[in-house]
Amino acid sequence: MNTLGWIGATLLSFCPLPEVIYAYKRKDSHLSWWFLALWGAGEVCIAIPVLFRIKEPFLILNYLLNILFISIIVYYKAKKKLEEMSE
């Protein structure tokens, strides 16, 4: 069962990778701000009890990688928006 948890967490951890690659290549994201905000807030809210109470390594991997990937997407989306505003 633990192996299955690791496989599932790893697969879910890398689900946002195509969008991260898209954001990196195009320096923008087609995901809406609402989607990113809800996704990010959900990941943080779940990560807190996982980090401090549940302490399952495969869940920690999943939530921390998702938070990292969301941060990268938000960075490129915000950077593009700021560039557009300064033009």
C-alpha positions as MATLAB code, in Angstrom:
seq = 'MNTLGWIGATLLSFCPLPEVIYAYKRKDSHLSWWFLALWGAGEVCIAIPVLFRIKEPFLILNYLLNILFISIIVYYKAKKKLEEMSE';
ca = [
       0.000    0.000    0.000;
       2.821    2.383    0.795;
       4.275    1.850   -2.680;
       0.906    2.639   -4.209;
       0.783    5.853   -2.158;
       4.209    6.872   -3.452;
       3.230    6.146   -7.046;
      -0.020    8.117   -6.722;
       1.615   11.059   -4.962;
       4.397   11.209   -7.533;
       1.963   11.142  -10.445;
      -0.213   13.848   -8.868;
       2.857   15.904   -7.983;
       3.873   16.147  -11.601;
       0.415   16.827  -13.070;
       1.102   20.595  -13.246;
       4.458   20.076  -14.994;
       3.057   20.558  -18.535;
       1.598   23.917  -17.480;
       4.899   24.895  -15.832;
       6.723   24.100  -19.081;
       4.104   26.070  -21.035;
       4.469   29.054  -18.666;
       8.269   28.911  -18.886;
       8.333   28.750  -22.685;
       5.707   31.427  -23.261;
       6.416   33.481  -20.131;
       2.675   33.420  -19.414;
      -0.119   31.053  -18.389;
      -3.580   30.530  -19.812;
      -4.923   29.473  -16.389;
      -7.172   32.045  -14.743;
      -6.191   33.917  -11.607;
      -9.220   32.425   -9.820;
      -8.147   28.901  -10.687;
      -4.584   29.520   -9.512;
      -5.762   31.208   -6.307;
      -8.171   28.411   -5.398;
      -5.677   25.708   -6.327;
      -2.876   27.376   -4.364;
      -5.025   28.061   -1.306;
      -6.282   24.476   -1.327;
      -2.763   23.081   -1.537;
      -1.543   25.279    1.339;
      -4.544   24.447    3.533;
      -4.017   20.736    3.039;
      -0.205   20.941    3.301;
      -0.302   22.456    6.798;
      -1.934   19.479    8.553;
       0.073   17.063    6.413;
       3.326   18.723    7.485;
       2.508   19.075   11.170;
       0.164   16.177   12.015;
      -0.042   13.483    9.369;
       3.623   13.540    8.342;
       3.287   11.066    5.464;
       6.339   11.626    3.231;
       4.496   10.898   -0.018;
       1.789   13.451    0.859;
       4.400   16.034    1.816;
       6.099   15.492   -1.556;
       2.808   15.915   -3.377;
       1.714   19.140   -1.693;
       5.119   20.832   -1.610;
       5.803   20.119   -5.285;
       2.341   21.378   -6.229;
       2.911   24.574   -4.247;
       6.274   25.011   -6.000;
       4.737   24.440   -9.431;
       1.832   26.800   -8.731;
       4.330   29.452   -7.607;
       6.258   29.132  -10.883;
       3.065   29.468  -12.939;
       1.924   32.487  -10.907;
       5.371   34.081  -11.284;
       5.246   33.959  -15.087;
       1.602   35.032  -15.235;
       2.257   38.010  -12.934;
       5.460   38.952  -14.739;
       3.608   39.012  -18.073;
       0.813   41.124  -16.575;
       3.304   43.637  -15.129;
       5.085   43.883  -18.481;
       1.777   44.568  -20.225;
       0.890   47.262  -17.691;
       4.225   49.038  -18.111;
       3.880   49.283  -21.901;
];
